[in-house]
Amino acid sequence: MEICNKCGLPQDICICEDLAKEGQKILISTNTRRFKKLTTVIDGIDNKNVNIKELAQKLKTKFACGGTIKDGRIELQGDHREGVRNLLISYGFSKDLIEIK
C-alpha cells in the first residue's frame, strides 16, 4: 500500500485533492475568438493538486464541446459559464470562491 507524501494517508483515501479544491479561487469568463466565436475560460485551478486534464475532459464531455488546456487554463468552445460553475461545485470546489465575469 502506497502512502501519500503530503497527508500521510494511504493513496486510496488520500484527501489532498479534496482539500486543494476547497481553497482555490476560480475565475470563469468568456473570450471572443476569431469570427466572433465565444470561448469559456476557467482560470485559477491549481494543476499541481488537481488533475486538470481529467477535469477538462469531464467538462468537454458534459457540455458536448471542444476545448483545450493552455497556460494552466481550461478553454471550452461556447458560453458555458453557469453550467461550469454548477459542475465545479458538484465536483467539490468551494461555491464562494468561484467568480463569474
N, C-alpha and C positions, 0 to 999 in steps of 0.2 A: 504494500500500500504506500502510495506517494504522499508526502506531506507538503503543504503549501509553505513557501518560504516567508510569506508576509504574515499570514494569520496563524500558522502553526496547526491548522486543522487538516484532516485528510482531504485530498483533492475532490472526492465525491460530495463532500458537504462544505466546501470552501465558500466563504461569504465575501471574499474580496470584491468580486464583480458587483454584487448587490450593494455593498457599501459605496463603491465608486459611483454607481448610478444615482444614488440619493444625493450626492454632493456636487453634481455637475450643473453649471449654468449653461443652458442650451438656448440658442437663438435660431428661430425659424423665420426665414424671409424668402422673398421671390426676387429673381433677376430676370431681365428681359434679354433674350439671346437674339441672334440673327433672325430676320424675318418675323420679328415680334412674337417669338415663342417664349412662354414663361417657363422658368425652372424654379423648383423649390429647393432652397439651400438650408441644410441643417448643420449648424456650426457649434462648436463647443464640446463635442463628445471626445472624451479622453481615450484615444486609441491604445494607450498602454494598459488600461484596466478593463476596457470593453472591446469585444471583438467587433470592430467597425465593419468588416467585410460581411460578417454574418448578419448584422443589423441592417446593412444596406440591402442585402439580398431579401430579407424578410419584408422590408418596406417596398421594394420593387415588385415583389410577388403580390403583396396585399393590394397595392394600387394599380397593378397591371400596367406598369410604365417602365421605360428605360431609365437608366441612371448610372452614376459613376461616383468614385471617390477621388477627390482632388485636394491636395494640401490639407488632409485631415478633415475635410468637409464632405458630407454626402450631398450629391446633387441629383434630384429627381426631375424627370420631364413632366411639366404640367404644374398646376397650382393645387397643392395638397396640404396646405398649412394646417387647417383644423384637424384633418384626418391624421396627419403625422403627430400632432400634439397628443391627441387621444390615444394613439397607438403607443407612443413613447411612455405615457402614463401607465398604460396597461402592462408594459414591459418592466416597470419598476422605477422609472425615472421620477424625480420629485415634481409634482404639479406646480409648486410655487416657483421653481427655478427655470421653467420653460417659458420663454418670451417669444411672442409672435409680432413681427413687424409687417 
